[in-house]
Amino acid sequence: MTGTDHSKLLHDLRSKCSSLKSAAELYKDCSPAEKKEMLALMNAAAAEITRLLSELAKP
């Protein structure tokens, strides 16, 4: 993995983590329907975070 690839992965990881944190903060104020939608978005972000971490772990 090149330094540029590594930097992009870290940038993407920071972005997804920030998005997940923001969604978690907003969650409590959502209606039940919005909470269901928010959980789906949070699960997608978490899956992407896991994927990015796996990419970073590769030699």
C-alpha positions in Angstrom: 0.0 0.0 0.0 1.4 3.4 -1.0 1.5 6.4 1.3 -1.2 8.0 -0.8 -3.5 5.0 -0.4 -2.8 4.9 3.3 -3.6 8.6 3.6 -6.9 8.2 1.7 -7.9 5.3 3.8 -7.2 7.3 7.0 -9.2 10.2 5.6 -12.1 8.0 4.7 -12.0 6.4 8.2 -12.0 9.7 9.9 -15.0 10.8 7.8 -17.0 7.6 8.5 -16.2 7.8 12.2 -17.3 11.4 12.3 -20.5 10.6 10.5 -21.3 7.7 12.8 -20.7 9.9 15.9 -23.0 12.6 14.5 -25.7 10.1 13.8 -25.4 8.7 17.3 -25.8 12.1 18.8 -28.9 12.9 16.6 -30.5 9.5 17.2 -32.1 10.3 20.6 -34.1 13.1 19.0 -35.5 11.1 16.1 -39.0 9.8 15.7 -39.4 6.0 15.7 -39.4 5.9 11.9 -36.4 8.1 11.7 -34.6 6.0 14.3 -35.1 2.9 12.0 -33.6 4.8 9.1 -30.8 6.2 11.2 -29.9 2.7 12.5 -29.6 1.5 8.9 -27.3 4.4 8.1 -25.3 3.8 11.2 -24.9 0.1 10.4 -23.7 0.9 6.9 -21.2 3.4 8.3 -20.0 0.8 10.8 -19.6 -1.8 8.0 -17.6 0.7 6.0 -15.4 1.5 9.0 -14.7 -2.3 9.4 -13.8 -2.6 5.8 -11.5 0.4 6.0 -9.8 -1.0 9.1 -9.2 -4.3 7.2 -7.7 -2.4 4.3 -5.4 -0.6 6.7 -4.3 -3.8 8.3 -3.0 -5.2 5.0 0.7 -5.1 4.6 
